[in-house]
Amino acid sequence: MARPIQFDKQTAIDQALCVFRKQGYKGSSLHDLIRAMNISKSSFYETFGSKYELFLITLARFHETEAVYQFINPTDNISAKTVITNIFKQLIDSVINGKGGCLFGNCAVEFSDTDANITTLVTSGIKQLEHMFYQILIHDQKNKAVLEKHKIQTIARQLTATFYGLQIMANANLNRKELNEIASNSVAILD
């Protein structure tokens, strides 16, 4: 008879998520994960099966709880430019402060279409971010001259590309001043 689980599974998943965000999938050893999750090796295998299965769980958890689009309300009465500037600032801070930025962006670089399960989750996450930018722009347009719908979609895609470009550049240790300059120039399209 198996022993009952002696740890909080969601807390363990959240701890694993932190490790994967900072170190990536390949850079996170089983030892790193077990230590961060504060569980035994046997509990790890009994509960999660493998590092890969845990990673898929953490990707889903990131989508539900950590991805920036979960925290933005596009219907707030704040200008799109201000909201998007704050999103870019949060991303830059997350990477520079060692939290790893967006897990989907990290996975897109690390896996680059080598794993169908992960690619599907990453594509979905990136599309969610694009949709968030689109919703912010649509809401902002209610108080201004309305841009053509396809123009808003194009801008949303450009902002998504900027978001992930900033993440990669921050991971490459570009300084904060340069990153902020890129972010400012990107939101200038909304003037």
N, C-alpha and C positions, 0 to 999 in steps of 0.2 A: 504494500500500500504506500503510495507516494505521500510525502509530508506536505502539509498545507503551505502555501506561499507565505513567507514571513516578512514581506516587504510590500510597500505601496507601488503597484505596477506603474501607475501614471507618473509618479515622481521619478521612478527609474527611467521611464521613457523620456521624460523632460531632461534628465541628466545626460542621457545618451545623445539627445538632440543637441545639447550644448557642445559635446565633444565633436560630433559630426560637423557642426557649423564651423567650429574653429579649425579642425584638422582634416576635414574631408573624410570620405569613406576609406580610401586607401591608406591615409595617414593615421587612422584610428585603429589601434591594435585592440585585440580582445582584452588584453590586460588594462589598457586605458579605459575601456568601456566598463568593465567589471569594477574597477576602482572608483570611477565616477558614479556609477549606479549603486555602489555600496552593497553588492550582492556577491554570492559565491558563484563559482564557475558552473556548478551543477544547477543552481537556481536559474542562471542565465540560459543554459541549454533547455531546461525543463519548461521555462516560460516563453522564450523567444525562438528557440530552435537553432538559430545561426545569426551571425553578424549581418548577413544579407537580409534576412527576415526582419530583424530589428531595424535595419536601415529603412526598409519599406514602411514600417510602422512609424518611424520618426518623420519620414517625408509626409505621411498623411497627417501626423500630429502638427507639423509645421504649417501645413495648409489650413488646419482648423484653428490654430491658436497663436501662431507667431508671424505669419505672413502679413505684410503691411496692409494689404487690402482688407484684412479683417478689422482694422482699427479706424479706417477712414470712412466718415459719413459724407458722401458727396452732396447731400442735401443741406449741410450746414451753410449758414449765411456768411461764408468766408470766400474770398475770391479764389478762383482756380490757381492763380499765380502764387498766392500765399500758401495754399494747401500743398501744391506741388513743390514749392521751395522747401517747405518743412519736411516733406517726404524725402527729398534728396539729402537734406541735412541729417535726418535720422539715419539714413543709409550710410552716409560718410562716417558719422559718429560710431555706428555699430561696427564697421570694419576697422576703423582706426583704434577703437577701444578694445579690440580683440574678441568681439562677439561673433565675427564671421560674416555678417551681412545676410543676404538672402540665400537660404539653402538651395533653392531652385537654381539660382545663378551659379552657385558653386558646383552643383551637379551637372549643369549644362556644360561647363568647362571640363570637369573631371571625367565625365562619361561620354560626352560628345557622340551620342547615338550608338553606343555599344551595348546597351541593355534596354530592351523594349519596355519592360515594366517601369524602369526609372524614367526613360524618355517620355512615356505617356504621362506620368505624374508631373514631370518638369514642364512639359508642354502645357498641361492644364494650368499649372501655377502661373506660368508666364502669361497665358491668355487671361487669367483672372486679373493679373496686374494691369494688363492693357485695358481690360473692361473697366477697372476702377478708374484709370485715367480718363477713359471715354465718358463715364458717368459724371466725373468732376467737371469736365468740359461742357457736357450737355447742360448740366445744372447751371453752370456759370453763364451760359448763353441765354438763359431765360431773362436775364437782366440786361442783355446787350444785343447788338445786332447779331442775328443768328448766322453762323457760318454754315456752309453747305455740309450736310451730314458726312459725306466722304472726306471732306477736309478735316473734320473733327476726328474721324477714324485714323487718318494719316498722322495727325498730330499725336494722338494717343499712342500709336506705334512708335513714333519718334521718341516720345517721352519714355516708353518702355525700354527702347534701345539705349537711351541716355542713362537710365537707372542701372542697367546691367553693365554698361561701359564704365560708369563711375565706380561700381563695385570692383570690377577687374583692376581698374587703375589704382584704387585705394589699396587693394591687396598687393599691388606692385609697389607700394610705398610712395606713391605720388603725394606731395605735401597737401595739407588741408587747404591752403590758400589757392593752389591750382585747381583742386577739386571743386571748391566753392565757385571759382571763376567759371568753370565748365557748367556747373549747375545753373548759375545766373544767366549765362549766355543761352542755355537751353530754354529756360522759362521766358526769356525775352520774346520768343515767338508769340507769346500770348498778349503782348502789348498792342 
